[in-house]
Amino acid sequence: MDNNDILIRLRYALDIKDKDMMEIFNLGGIEVSKEELSKILTKSKDEFYDDIDVEETDDQIKCTHKMLDSFLNGFITFKRGKQDPKPGQPENPAPPERSANNMLLKKLKVALQLTTEDMIEILDEGGIVVSKGELGAILRKEGHRNYKVCGDNFARKFLRGLAVKHRE
């Protein structure tokens, strides 16, 4: 699942309008026009061929990890308000390149103020049963001995459960 697909599914799950999407990107530090947004939210024609790496075409803009991270940071600000950085803390640390799904779950948990039980319930709605320990391993910091990489299927089921729960 690529970053464009994550944004498309998240937008559907939370029923985010174009105007709000542009504002969220802006809050995250990236200026996006309506035309660029529609190109970002276009599904890849080669979604079943992961070995074909198309950076950018006329009808699609590939969403990078930095763009996704900025969007999720903007989403936290959009939902919870601006927070001043603590002294000695970097303002915008570089996003990890490998774990977009882990980053997605962590930042959605913060933005939507979800508890672990809420997340387990959302995953259950999405069709996957998970224990607190498994979820805790996915939410851990990369490099921790119990850290577990979140797979595409897990993230997809979370977004599906979020859609079911939010659209009830």
C-alpha positions in Angstrom: 0.0 0.0 0.0 1.6 3.3 -1.1 1.3 6.7 0.6 -1.3 7.9 -2.0 -3.5 4.9 -1.1 -3.1 5.7 2.6 -4.3 9.3 2.0 -7.2 8.1 -0.2 -8.4 5.6 2.4 -7.9 8.0 5.3 -9.9 10.7 3.5 -12.7 8.3 2.9 -12.7 6.9 6.4 -12.9 10.3 8.1 -14.9 12.0 5.3 -12.4 14.8 4.9 -13.4 17.5 2.4 -10.9 18.9 -0.2 -10.8 22.3 1.5 -9.9 20.6 4.8 -7.3 18.4 3.1 -5.6 21.5 1.8 -5.7 23.2 5.2 -4.3 20.1 6.9 -1.4 20.0 4.4 -0.8 23.7 5.0 -0.8 23.1 8.8 1.8 20.4 8.2 4.0 22.9 6.3 3.3 21.9 2.7 1.3 24.2 0.4 -1.0 22.2 -1.9 -3.3 23.6 -4.5 -6.7 22.0 -5.4 -5.2 20.6 -8.7 -2.2 19.1 -6.9 -4.5 17.6 -4.2 -6.7 15.9 -6.9 -3.4 14.5 -8.4 -2.3 13.2 -5.0 -5.6 11.6 -4.4 -5.6 9.7 -7.7 -5.1 5.9 -7.5 -2.0 4.6 -9.2 -2.6 2.8 -12.5 0.1 0.4 -11.6 -1.1 -0.5 -8.1 -0.6 -4.2 -8.7 2.9 -3.8 -10.0 5.0 -2.7 -7.1 8.3 -3.2 -9.0 7.3 -0.4 -11.4 8.3 2.9 -9.7 6.7 5.9 -11.3 7.7 9.1 -9.5 5.2 11.5 -11.0 3.0 11.5 -14.1 0.7 14.1 -15.6 -2.3 12.7 -13.8 -0.8 11.7 -10.5 1.7 13.1 -7.9 3.5 10.5 -5.8 3.1 11.1 -2.1 6.4 10.9 -0.4 7.0 9.9 3.2 7.8 13.5 4.0 4.4 14.6 2.5 2.5 11.9 4.4 4.3 12.8 7.7 3.5 16.5 7.1 -0.1 15.7 6.4 -0.4 13.6 9.6 1.3 16.3 11.7 -1.1 18.8 10.2 -4.0 16.5 11.0 -2.9 16.4 14.6 -2.8 20.2 14.6 -6.2 20.3 12.8 -7.8 18.1 15.4 -6.1 19.1 18.6 -4.7 22.6 18.0 -1.2 24.0 17.7 1.3 22.9 20.4 4.6 24.6 21.1 7.7 22.4 20.9 9.4 21.6 24.2 12.8 23.2 24.8 15.6 21.1 23.3 13.2 19.1 21.1 13.6 19.4 17.3 10.6 21.1 15.7 10.1 18.6 12.8 12.2 15.4 13.1 12.8 13.6 9.9 10.2 10.8 9.2 11.3 7.2 9.1 11.5 5.9 5.5 10.5 2.3 6.3 7.5 2.4 8.5 4.8 4.6 7.0 2.1 2.3 8.5 3.5 2.5 12.0 3.7 6.3 11.7 0.1 6.3 10.4 -1.3 4.3 13.4 0.7 6.4 16.0 -0.3 9.7 14.6 -3.9 8.8 14.2 -4.0 7.6 17.7 -2.8 11.0 18.9 -4.9 13.1 16.5 -8.2 11.2 17.3 -7.3 10.8 21.0 -7.8 7.0 20.8 -7.1 4.7 23.7 -5.6 1.2 23.1 -9.1 -0.2 23.7 -10.5 2.1 21.0 -7.9 1.0 18.6 -8.6 -2.7 19.3 -12.3 -2.0 18.8 -11.6 -0.3 15.4 -9.4 -3.2 14.3 -12.2 -5.6 15.3 -14.6 -3.6 13.1 -12.0 -3.9 10.3 -12.0 -7.7 10.7 -8.8 -8.4 12.6 -8.4 -9.5 16.2 -5.4 -8.2 17.9 -4.1 -8.3 21.5 -2.9 -5.3 23.6 0.6 -6.7 23.4 0.6 -6.9 19.6 -0.8 -3.4 19.3 1.8 -2.1 21.8 4.6 -3.7 19.7 3.4 -1.8 16.6 3.1 1.5 18.5 6.6 1.2 20.0 9.5 3.4 18.9 11.6 1.9 16.0 14.7 0.3 17.4 13.0 -1.0 20.6 13.6 -4.7 21.1 9.8 -5.5 21.0 9.1 -3.2 18.0 7.1 -4.8 15.2 6.6 -3.4 11.7 3.0 -2.8 10.8 2.1 -4.5 7.6 -0.1 -3.2 4.8 -2.9 -5.6 5.6 -3.0 -4.4 9.2 -3.1 -0.7 8.3 -5.7 -1.4 5.6 -7.9 -3.2 8.2 -7.4 -0.3 10.7 -8.6 2.2 8.1 -11.5 0.0 7.1 -12.6 -0.3 10.8 -12.1 3.5 11.2 -14.4 4.0 8.2 -17.1 1.7 9.6 -16.9 3.3 13.1 -16.8 6.9 11.9 -19.6 6.5 9.2 -22.1 4.7 11.5 
